Amino acid sequence: MVVNSCYRFSHKYISSMQKKLQLTVLPRQAAIEKELKTLIATALNIEEKRIVHIATERKSIDARSRFPKINLSLNVYIDETPVQRHIEKTYPKVHSASSALIVGSGPAGLFAALKLIEKGIKPIILERGKEVTDRKKDIAQLCRNVALNPESNYCFGEGGAGTFSDGKLYTRSTKKGDIKTILETFFFHGAQEEILYEAHPHIGTDRLNTVIKNIRQTILNSGGEIHFGEKVNDLLINAKNEIQGVVTSDGKEWKSKIVILATGHSARDIYELLHNKGIALEAKGFAMGVRAEHPQKLIDSIQYHCKERDEYLPAATYNLVEQVDERGVYSFCMCPGGHIVPAATAPDEIVVNGMSPSQRNSPYANSGIVVEIRPEDLGEWTEKYGVMGGLKFQQHVEQLAFANNGGMGQKAPAQRLVDFVKGIVSANLPECSYLPGIISSPLHFWLPDIISRRLREGFKKFDRKMHGYLTNDAVVVGVESRTSSPIRIPRDKETLQHIEIKGLYPCGEGAGYAGGITSSAMDGENCAEKAAEQINNDKRLEIRD
């Protein structure tokens, strides 16, 4: 084995002072600048002292062989000092400009606001929850199993669900927009530089709090408004099916002919509101299951083919997918070095999610393991509730989890992994990162068959891909149910307005058009672009009249 040189390289001429270099190296060589410089000098056939700066453009891990390697795309500066990487964004002042309402301050809502400002329009954000600092206090109470605030928790509040549930920025939705500009906006507002080149960028909950505050300040400094504790419970719609504004729970009317609805996938009251008003909704597929948590050392040993992880390698991750009875069973939101967190939004339900701090240094690795559910799978639920069937089923399973936790508040029902697969009640449970605590429960028995049966078979198949994954050192915790919304709010493909209501822009995860922070942010920008076009068109019509 070669340990003191690169495995392979290629380079591209840019100028006499700058070269692009593709390099595959050992983890240590990627981490220690002196060793990396030596390899680069050898690859380019130059003296090491001529290398002034190395800028990483892309970084990924190849762990397929016995010895993991790091793939690097580098910009090497020779005999010249580069301009420091800097992202400059300028936002105009919009204090006196035309305004638009945004309901929700998750990534869709915040990026919609920033885009509106760029277009010279004043955003007014209405957020049911609290700002980040006060939200932290409610989450601390929730994690101590003291109290659950239905309006301020892991799902509701400034920054949305992503603020306190990880901050992963990876997406496959390249058609939705320019991912690079989203990452640059996060970097501009305080995220670490690594997100600009990592293959799977991740901010981390501990850093994302500050980033969200900085985005808030940009909006406010530009003349936008953000109002916390303003829960929307009605829409103002005229006889021509044109949006006229919204009404909040205190009875206040907020008037606007533009409403960007970016409420997230857990705002069930918004779906109920639209349904009760006869506004068109669509049932869509979603997924539900459990959180599976393993010792991080075990996942490292499986993925890196070693007893102990190299100190220069990050906590290992995994991505698993199988088909069981014509439905997908797959890992979702895998959190290496992370924690399982309580994500319920009502006191009579148990919902779990996962997160990782920026360092990913917890001794646990957790992932949602979920089963694909289609509207036609729900039988009596669809017959009874129609388009709301998936939502009611989702809520039912969460309430089942609460009913099976022994009346212990937010303690979550759990089972050792092998016991779950074999249908055995766990006599005891391993240590778990879930702070409210876990309690032994027969998840295999009370989870609906369309979930339980496929999960159990899925875990067996996962073990064939990752030998050692199926172990009683792992625990499954229920339930992972908020992967996406079971409802879509239909919109016109061209205008992005609701198919029936002019001026209403369903947006992000809650509307069924995104699946994570980055795709939600891009969808928010897209809706804001279309809303700006409508505002400008309306202005032109007014001038003509």
DAVEN-V690758 format. One record per backbone hydrogen bond with DSSP energy under -1.0 kcal/mol. NH is the residue of the N-H (numbers start at 1). CO is the residue of the C=O. Records with the same first field share a line. If there is no record, write none. Layout:
NH=CO ; CO
This chain:
7=24
10=22
12=20
14=18
15=18
18=15
19=76
20=12
21=74
22=10
23=72
24=8
25=70
30=26
31=27
32=28
36=32
37=33
38=34
39=35
40=36
41=37
42=38
43=39
44=40
46=41
50=47
51=48
52=77
53=77
55=75
57=73
58=73
59=197
60=71
62=69
69=62
70=25
71=60
72=23
73=58
74=21
75=55
76=19
77=53
78=17
79=50
94=222
97=94
100=122
101=258
102=124
103=260
104=126
110=106
111=107
112=108
113=109
114=110
115=111
116=112
117=113
118=114
119=115
120=117
121=116
122=98
124=100
125=225
126=102
127=227
135=131
136=132
138=134
139=135
140=136
141=137
142=138
143=139
144=140
145=142
146=141
152=149
153=156
158=130
159=105
160=157
169=201
174=172
176=173
182=178
183=179
184=180
185=181
186=182
187=183
188=184
189=185
190=187
191=186
195=192
196=193
197=194
198=194
199=59
203=167
205=356
208=204
209=205
211=207
212=208
213=209
214=210
215=211
216=212
217=213
218=214
219=215
220=216
221=217
222=218
223=220
224=219
225=123
227=125
229=129
230=127
233=247
234=247
236=245
238=242
241=238
243=502
244=236
246=254
247=234
248=252
249=231
251=248
254=246
256=244
259=503
260=101
261=505
262=103
267=264
268=266
270=267
271=267
272=268
273=269
274=270
275=271
276=272
277=273
278=275
279=274
282=488
284=486
286=373
288=371
289=480
290=369
291=477
292=367
293=475
294=365
296=363
299=295
300=296
301=297
302=298
303=299
304=300
313=310
322=329
324=327
327=324
329=322
330=370
331=320
332=368
335=366
338=364
339=355
341=353
343=351
349=346
350=398
352=479
353=341
355=339
360=357
362=337
365=294
366=335
367=292
368=332
369=290
370=330
371=288
372=328
373=286
377=374
378=375
381=378
383=379
384=380
385=381
386=382
388=385
389=386
392=388
393=389
394=390
395=391
396=392
397=393
398=394
399=395
400=396
401=397
402=398
403=399
404=400
405=402
411=408
412=437
414=439
415=476
417=474
420=416
421=417
422=418
423=419
424=419
437=434
439=412
441=414
443=441
445=442
446=442
447=443
451=448
452=448
453=449
455=451
456=452
457=453
458=454
459=455
460=456
461=457
462=458
463=459
466=462
469=466
471=469
474=471
475=293
476=415
477=291
478=413
480=289
488=282
489=511
492=497
496=492
498=504
499=490
502=241
504=501
505=259
507=261
512=509
513=508
520=516
521=517
522=518
523=519
524=520
525=521
526=522
527=523
528=524
529=525
530=526
531=527
532=528
533=529
534=530
535=531
536=532
537=533
538=534
539=535
540=536
541=537
542=538
543=539
544=540
545=541
